């Protein structure tokens, strides 16, 4: 039993540094420097998005076009958007980065987390 607990503790300690590498973007200036103007793709489902400097949003999910607007509110990236021409509920997400990729966490950091890599 103790050996199982020790093995579990060791496994968790080796995965913790990877989680610690993710940092939450705290300001609009950092969001603009890291995210805005670049295209980001989810490698799992191939959906992608791009935040433009003018506050517009473009992208796609499957065969459906993603369009809308974004704004930085407090410490959240907020969206008003359509997908395939249909209104999608507004949402504000927490944005994180590990320096190479970004992650969004829906519902002000309480919802589903999606990871994106920079689209070449």
C-alpha positions in Angstrom: 0.0 0.0 0.0 2.8 2.4 0.9 4.6 1.5 -2.3 1.5 2.4 -4.3 1.1 5.7 -2.6 4.8 6.5 -3.1 4.5 5.6 -6.8 1.4 7.8 -7.2 3.1 10.7 -5.4 6.2 10.4 -7.6 4.0 10.4 -10.8 2.1 13.5 -9.7 5.3 15.3 -8.8 6.8 14.6 -12.2 3.7 16.0 -14.0 3.3 19.1 -11.8 6.1 21.1 -13.4 4.4 20.8 -16.8 1.3 22.3 -15.4 3.3 25.0 -13.7 4.7 26.2 -17.1 1.2 27.5 -18.1 0.7 31.2 -17.2 -2.5 33.1 -17.3 -2.5 36.2 -19.6 -3.3 39.1 -17.3 -3.4 42.1 -19.5 -4.7 43.3 -22.9 -1.1 44.3 -23.8 0.1 40.7 -23.2 -2.9 39.3 -25.1 -2.0 41.5 -28.1 1.7 40.6 -28.0 1.1 36.8 -27.7 -2.3 36.0 -29.3 -3.6 38.8 -31.5 -2.7 38.8 -35.2 -1.8 35.2 -35.2 -3.9 32.1 -36.3 -4.3 29.4 -33.7 -5.5 25.8 -34.5 -6.7 23.1 -32.2 -4.7 20.0 -33.2 -7.5 17.7 -32.0 -10.4 18.9 -34.1 -8.6 21.3 -36.5 -10.9 24.3 -35.6 -9.0 27.5 -35.8 -9.3 31.2 -34.9 -7.6 34.6 -35.4 -8.1 37.7 -33.3 -7.6 40.8 -35.4 -6.3 44.1 -34.0 -9.5 45.8 -35.0 -11.5 43.7 -32.6 -12.9 41.3 -35.2 -12.7 37.5 -34.9 -12.3 35.0 -37.8 -11.9 31.3 -38.0 -13.7 28.0 -38.7 -14.9 24.8 -36.9 -15.3 22.0 -39.3 -17.0 23.4 -42.4 -18.6 26.2 -40.5 -17.2 29.8 -40.6 -16.5 31.5 -37.3 -17.0 35.3 -37.3 -17.6 37.9 -34.7 -16.0 40.4 -32.3 -13.7 40.1 -29.3 -12.9 42.4 -26.4 -10.7 42.3 -23.3 -12.7 42.7 -20.1 -10.9 42.8 -16.8 -8.8 39.6 -17.1 -11.0 37.8 -19.6 -11.1 37.5 -23.4 -14.8 37.9 -24.3 -16.5 36.9 -27.6 -19.7 37.7 -29.5 -19.7 35.4 -32.5 -21.5 33.3 -35.0 -20.7 29.9 -36.3 -22.1 28.9 -39.6 -24.2 32.0 -39.6 -25.9 31.1 -36.3 -25.4 33.1 -33.1 -23.3 31.3 -30.5 -23.8 32.3 -26.8 -21.4 34.9 -25.7 -18.5 33.7 -23.4 -15.5 35.1 -21.6 -12.5 32.9 -21.4 -9.3 32.8 -19.4 -6.3 32.6 -21.8 -3.1 30.8 -20.8 0.2 30.3 -22.5 3.3 28.1 -22.1 5.3 30.2 -24.5 4.6 28.0 -27.5 0.9 27.3 -27.4 -2.2 28.9 -25.8 -5.2 27.5 -24.0 -8.6 28.9 -23.4 -10.8 28.0 -20.5 -14.4 28.7 -21.0 -16.9 30.3 -18.6 -14.4 32.6 -17.0 -12.0 29.8 -16.2 -14.6 27.4 -14.9 -15.4 25.5 -18.1 -13.8 23.3 -20.7 -10.1 23.9 -21.6 -8.9 23.8 -25.2 -5.3 24.0 -26.3 -4.2 25.6 -29.6 -0.9 25.7 -31.5 0.2 28.5 -33.8 -1.0 27.8 -37.3 1.8 28.1 -39.9 
